[in-house]
Amino acid sequence: MTNLRLLLGTLAVLGSMSVFGQGARNIVINEVLTRNTQSIQDEYGHHEAWVELANTSFSTYNVRGMYLTTNRQVLDESLTAPQRISLMTVIPNGDDRTNLGARKFLLFHCNSDPALGKLYLSLPVDSTGSVFVALYNGNGVELIDSVTVPVLADNESYARFGNTWKKLSADEVTPGHDNLIQSNSTARKIDQFKENDPYGFAMAIMAMGIVFLCLALLSIFFTIFGIVMRHIDTAKKVANTQPIKPITKTVEMTAEIGRKTSNILQEGLDKKGIDMEVYMAVIGMALRQYEDDVHDVESGIITIKPKDTGWDDEYSQMTHLHDPFLPSDHNAPRIPTTPELR
């Protein structure tokens, strides 16, 4: 049981150390200035060399207890942790600014007296030659980050851009800001804005103005959209009621006129554009009415009246009663004969 507790305790300590190490890995050296004549001035009016750290993560990490050094002897792997720590300068605790927030920066004054403040370090920085700067974890063994700063001109800095470093001229130095800001003019404008509006009234008015402008644009857009949709609905209603019937009737009449015109041109003006089938049906109906003697007597209508011509007289049909040997004189008197009985 005792061995199990010891094992669990060891695993817990190692796990916490691993988490601690992972958090420290997010702290990097961001910018270094070795020859300060007109750059950052401390609260005592001094221009000292400075080293800036950056928190690259999105969580807060306290850098107190970590070490900064400019002594290359710390790279000797034969050194013990106490020996290495003796060659470094510790970042003191007791200042809330060491609790470095996400994506934030922290600047330390070098070649200074630690009695002046928590951000004043006795870290020696040579302003005449190249400088090696290293950041170690609180155990004094784990190297977190390091860089060799070349010889810089007055007020030039050596800044990190991702995995590369480059020199920045005096007007491009960006203490307290991301190094991607190539010019310090933007930072100066921000500082001027803060000076002119210390309580944020102008910023609040600007923000509310932008919001109200966006709302006004949305209101205008939806008003115009509503008007267009209402006109479309009205047009659909009108199209579904009134216009369809007249248009349909006009199309039908036009087609009928065209058809009759075609008939007139093909069959002549006598039938007045009436189809052949209709013409024959009219004649047939007239004959039927004539047979039934129901034909109307109308002006301008010629009605055929019957006349007895005698062509169907029974006498003329009884040729078997005539004497074939008599002369065919129609003027001679006819003598009745008696049919022979057989």
C-alpha positions as CSV (number, residue, x, y, z in Angstrom):
1,M,0.0,0.0,0.0
2,T,2.8,2.4,0.8
3,N,4.5,1.7,-2.5
4,L,1.3,2.3,-4.3
5,R,0.8,5.7,-2.6
6,L,4.4,6.6,-3.4
7,L,3.9,5.7,-7.1
8,L,0.7,7.7,-7.3
9,G,2.4,10.7,-5.7
10,T,5.3,10.5,-8.1
11,L,2.9,10.4,-11.1
12,A,1.0,13.4,-9.8
13,V,4.2,15.4,-9.3
14,L,5.5,14.4,-12.8
15,G,2.1,15.3,-14.3
16,S,2.0,18.7,-12.7
17,M,5.6,19.3,-13.8
18,S,4.7,18.4,-17.4
19,V,1.7,20.8,-17.3
20,F,3.9,23.5,-15.8
21,G,6.5,22.9,-18.5
22,Q,4.0,23.0,-21.3
23,G,2.8,26.4,-20.0
24,A,6.3,27.8,-19.8
25,R,7.0,26.7,-23.4
26,N,4.5,29.4,-24.5
27,I,6.7,32.1,-23.2
28,V,9.3,33.4,-25.7
29,I,11.8,36.2,-26.0
30,N,10.0,38.7,-28.3
31,E,12.3,41.7,-28.8
32,V,15.6,43.0,-27.5
33,L,17.1,46.5,-27.6
34,T,20.7,46.9,-26.4
35,R,21.6,50.6,-27.1
36,N,18.8,52.8,-25.7
37,T,19.3,56.5,-26.1
38,Q,15.8,57.6,-27.1
39,S,13.6,54.5,-26.8
40,I,11.7,53.5,-23.7
41,Q,12.4,55.7,-20.7
42,D,11.7,54.2,-17.3
43,E,9.9,56.0,-14.5
44,Y,13.2,57.4,-13.2
45,G,14.1,59.0,-16.5
46,H,16.7,56.4,-17.4
47,H,17.2,54.9,-20.9
48,E,18.3,51.3,-20.3
49,A,18.6,48.2,-22.5
50,W,15.4,46.1,-22.3
51,V,14.2,42.6,-23.0
52,E,10.6,41.8,-23.9
53,L,8.8,38.5,-23.3
54,A,5.6,37.4,-25.0
55,N,2.9,34.9,-24.1
56,T,2.0,33.1,-27.3
57,S,-0.8,31.1,-25.9
58,F,-4.4,31.9,-25.2
59,S,-4.2,31.3,-21.5
60,T,-2.5,33.2,-18.7
61,Y,0.9,32.2,-17.3
62,N,2.9,33.7,-14.5
63,V,6.5,34.1,-15.4
64,R,7.7,34.7,-11.8
65,G,10.5,32.3,-10.8
66,M,11.8,32.0,-14.4
67,Y,15.4,33.0,-15.3
68,L,17.0,35.4,-17.8
69,T,20.7,35.3,-18.6
70,T,23.2,36.7,-21.0
71,N,26.0,34.4,-20.0
72,R,26.8,31.6,-22.5
73,Q,28.3,29.4,-19.8
74,V,24.8,28.2,-18.9
75,L,24.9,26.1,-22.0
76,D,27.5,23.8,-20.4
77,E,25.6,20.6,-19.7
78,S,28.0,19.6,-17.0
79,L,26.8,22.4,-14.8
80,T,24.4,21.5,-12.0
81,A,21.2,23.3,-11.5
82,P,22.5,25.5,-8.6
83,Q,25.6,26.4,-10.6
84,R,23.5,27.4,-13.6
85,I,21.1,29.4,-11.5
86,S,24.1,31.3,-10.1
87,L,24.8,32.6,-13.6
88,M,21.2,33.8,-14.2
89,T,18.9,36.5,-13.0
90,V,15.5,35.5,-11.5
91,I,12.2,37.2,-12.4
92,P,10.9,38.2,-9.0
93,N,7.4,37.7,-7.7
94,G,5.2,40.2,-6.0
95,D,4.1,42.1,-9.1
96,D,0.8,41.4,-10.8
97,R,2.3,42.2,-14.2
98,T,4.3,39.0,-14.1
99,N,1.0,37.2,-14.4
100,L,1.2,37.4,-18.2
101,G,-2.1,37.3,-20.0
102,A,-2.9,35.6,-23.3
103,R,-1.1,37.2,-26.2
104,K,0.4,39.8,-23.9
105,F,3.9,41.3,-23.6
106,L,6.1,42.2,-20.6
107,L,9.2,44.4,-20.8
108,F,12.1,44.1,-18.3
109,H,14.7,46.9,-17.8
110,C,18.3,45.6,-17.8
111,N,21.5,46.9,-16.3
112,S,19.3,48.2,-13.4
113,D,19.0,48.0,-9.7
114,P,16.3,45.5,-8.6
115,A,15.5,47.7,-5.7
116,L,13.9,50.1,-8.2
117,G,11.1,47.7,-9.0
118,K,10.1,44.2,-9.8
119,L,10.6,44.7,-13.5
120,Y,14.2,46.1,-13.0
121,L,16.8,43.4,-13.4
122,S,20.5,43.4,-12.8
123,L,20.8,41.4,-16.1
124,P,24.0,42.7,-17.8
125,V,23.6,43.7,-21.5
126,D,26.6,44.8,-23.6
127,S,25.6,47.7,-25.8
128,T,28.8,47.5,-27.9
129,G,28.8,43.9,-29.2
130,S,26.5,40.9,-29.8
131,V,24.5,39.6,-26.9
132,F,23.4,36.1,-26.0
133,V,20.0,36.1,-24.2
134,A,18.4,33.0,-22.8
135,L,15.2,32.2,-20.9
136,Y,15.1,29.2,-18.5
137,N,12.3,27.6,-16.6
138,G,12.0,27.9,-12.9
139,N,14.0,24.7,-12.3
140,G,17.1,26.3,-13.8
141,V,17.6,23.3,-16.1
142,E,15.1,23.6,-18.9
143,L,16.0,26.0,-21.7
144,I,12.8,27.7,-22.9
145,D,14.1,30.1,-25.5
146,S,17.3,31.8,-26.6
147,V,18.6,34.2,-29.2
148,T,21.9,35.9,-30.2
149,V,21.4,39.6,-30.8
150,P,23.8,41.1,-33.3
151,V,25.4,44.5,-32.9
152,L,22.7,47.1,-33.1
153,A,22.8,50.8,-33.8
154,D,21.3,53.3,-31.4
155,N,17.6,52.6,-30.7
156,E,17.5,49.6,-33.1
157,S,15.9,46.4,-31.8
158,Y,16.1,42.8,-32.7
159,A,12.6,41.3,-33.0
160,R,11.0,37.9,-33.6
161,F,8.7,37.3,-36.6
162,G,7.5,33.8,-36.2
163,N,10.6,31.6,-36.3
164,T,12.8,34.3,-37.7
165,W,14.4,37.4,-36.4
166,K,15.2,40.8,-38.0
167,K,16.4,44.2,-37.1
168,L,14.0,47.0,-36.6
169,S,14.9,50.7,-37.1
170,A,14.2,53.2,-34.4
171,D,10.8,54.2,-35.8
172,E,9.8,50.5,-36.2
173,V,10.5,49.4,-32.6
174,T,7.3,48.0,-31.0
175,P,7.7,47.5,-27.2
176,G,4.4,46.2,-25.8
177,H,3.0,45.4,-29.2
178,D,3.1,42.6,-31.8
179,N,6.2,42.8,-34.0
180,L,4.0,42.4,-37.1
181,I,3.3,46.1,-36.7
182,Q,6.1,47.2,-39.0
183,S,5.8,50.9,-38.1
184,N,5.5,52.5,-34.8
185,S,3.3,55.2,-36.3
186,T,0.2,53.0,-35.7
187,A,1.1,52.5,-32.0
188,R,1.6,56.3,-31.7
189,K,-1.8,56.9,-33.2
190,I,-3.3,54.5,-30.7
191,D,-1.5,56.3,-27.9
192,Q,-2.7,59.7,-29.1
193,F,-6.2,58.4,-29.3
194,K,-6.0,57.2,-25.7
195,E,-4.6,60.6,-24.6
196,N,-7.4,62.5,-26.4
197,D,-10.1,60.1,-25.1
198,P,-9.0,58.8,-21.7
199,Y,-12.5,57.8,-20.6
200,G,-13.6,56.2,-23.9
201,F,-16.5,58.6,-24.6
202,A,-15.4,59.1,-28.3
203,M,-15.0,55.3,-28.7
204,A,-18.4,54.6,-27.3
205,I,-20.1,57.2,-29.5
206,M,-18.2,55.8,-32.6
207,A,-19.3,52.3,-31.7
208,M,-22.9,53.3,-31.2
209,G,-22.9,55.3,-34.4
210,I,-21.7,52.3,-36.4
211,V,-24.4,50.1,-34.8
212,F,-27.1,52.6,-35.6
213,L,-25.9,53.1,-39.1
214,C,-26.0,49.3,-39.7
215,L,-29.6,49.2,-38.2
216,A,-30.6,52.1,-40.5
217,L,-29.2,50.3,-43.6
218,L,-31.0,47.2,-42.6
219,S,-34.3,49.1,-42.1
220,I,-34.0,50.7,-45.5
221,F,-33.2,47.4,-47.2
222,F,-36.2,45.6,-45.6
223,T,-38.5,48.5,-46.5
224,I,-37.5,48.4,-50.1
225,F,-37.8,44.6,-50.1
226,G,-41.3,44.8,-48.6
227,I,-42.4,47.3,-51.3
228,V,-41.1,45.1,-54.0
229,M,-42.8,42.0,-52.6
230,R,-46.1,43.9,-52.3
231,H,-46.0,45.0,-55.9
232,I,-45.2,41.4,-57.0
233,D,-48.2,40.1,-55.0
234,T,-50.5,42.8,-56.5
235,A,-49.3,41.9,-60.0
236,K,-50.0,38.2,-59.4
237,K,-53.5,38.9,-58.2
238,V,-54.3,41.1,-61.2
239,A,-52.8,38.5,-63.6
240,N,-55.0,35.8,-62.0
241,T,-58.3,37.8,-62.4
242,Q,-58.8,40.5,-65.0
243,P,-56.1,40.3,-67.7
244,I,-56.3,36.6,-68.5
245,K,-59.9,36.5,-69.8
246,P,-59.6,39.5,-72.2
247,I,-56.3,38.3,-73.5
248,T,-57.6,34.8,-74.0
249,K,-60.8,36.0,-75.7
250,T,-58.7,38.3,-78.0
251,V,-56.5,35.4,-78.9
252,E,-59.5,33.2,-79.7
253,M,-61.1,35.9,-81.8
254,T,-57.9,36.5,-83.7
255,A,-57.5,32.8,-84.4
256,E,-61.2,32.6,-85.6
257,I,-60.7,35.6,-87.9
258,G,-57.6,34.2,-89.2
259,R,-59.3,30.8,-89.9
260,K,-62.2,32.5,-91.7
261,T,-59.9,34.7,-93.7
262,S,-58.0,31.6,-94.8
263,N,-61.3,29.9,-95.9
264,I,-62.3,33.0,-97.8
265,L,-59.0,33.1,-99.6
266,Q,-59.0,29.4,-100.4
267,E,-62.7,28.9,-101.3
268,G,-63.7,32.3,-102.6
269,L,-66.1,35.0,-101.3
270,D,-69.3,33.0,-102.2
271,K,-69.3,31.0,-99.0
272,K,-68.3,34.1,-96.9
273,G,-65.7,32.2,-95.0
274,I,-67.9,29.3,-93.9
275,D,-66.3,25.9,-93.7
276,M,-67.2,23.3,-96.4
277,E,-68.7,21.1,-93.7
278,V,-70.9,23.9,-92.4
279,Y,-72.0,24.9,-95.9
280,M,-73.1,21.3,-96.7
281,A,-74.9,21.1,-93.3
282,V,-76.8,24.2,-94.1
283,I,-78.0,22.9,-97.4
284,G,-79.0,19.6,-96.0
285,M,-81.0,21.3,-93.2
286,A,-82.8,23.5,-95.8
287,L,-83.8,20.5,-97.8
288,R,-85.1,18.8,-94.7
289,Q,-87.2,21.8,-93.9
290,Y,-88.5,21.8,-97.4
291,E,-89.6,18.2,-97.2
292,D,-91.3,18.9,-93.9
293,D,-92.9,22.1,-95.3
294,V,-91.6,24.1,-92.4
295,H,-89.4,26.4,-94.4
296,D,-89.8,30.0,-93.3
297,V,-91.1,32.5,-95.8
298,E,-88.6,35.2,-95.7
299,S,-87.8,38.2,-97.9
300,G,-84.9,37.5,-100.2
301,I,-85.4,33.7,-99.9
302,I,-86.5,31.8,-103.0
303,T,-88.8,29.0,-102.1
304,I,-89.3,26.2,-104.6
305,K,-93.1,25.4,-104.8
306,P,-94.4,22.0,-106.2
307,K,-96.1,22.0,-109.8
308,D,-98.0,19.1,-111.4
309,T,-96.4,18.2,-114.7
310,G,-98.2,14.9,-115.3
311,W,-94.9,13.1,-115.7
312,D,-96.1,10.5,-113.2
313,D,-99.7,10.2,-114.5
314,E,-101.1,6.6,-114.2
315,Y,-102.5,6.6,-117.8
316,S,-99.2,7.1,-119.3
317,Q,-97.8,4.3,-117.3
318,M,-100.5,1.7,-118.4
319,T,-98.8,0.9,-121.7
320,H,-100.1,-2.7,-121.6
321,L,-103.6,-1.5,-122.4
322,H,-102.6,0.1,-125.6
323,D,-102.9,-1.6,-129.1
324,P,-99.6,-1.9,-130.5
325,F,-101.0,-2.1,-134.1
326,L,-102.9,1.1,-134.0
327,P,-101.2,4.1,-135.5
328,S,-99.7,6.3,-133.0
329,D,-101.8,9.3,-133.7
330,H,-102.4,11.2,-130.6
331,N,-105.1,13.3,-132.3
332,A,-107.3,10.3,-133.3
333,P,-110.1,9.5,-131.0
334,R,-109.5,6.8,-128.6
335,I,-111.9,3.8,-128.6
336,P,-112.2,2.0,-125.4
337,T,-111.6,-1.7,-125.7
338,T,-112.5,-4.5,-123.5
339,P,-109.7,-6.5,-122.1
340,E,-109.6,-10.0,-123.3
341,L,-110.6,-12.5,-120.8
342,R,-108.4,-15.5,-120.6
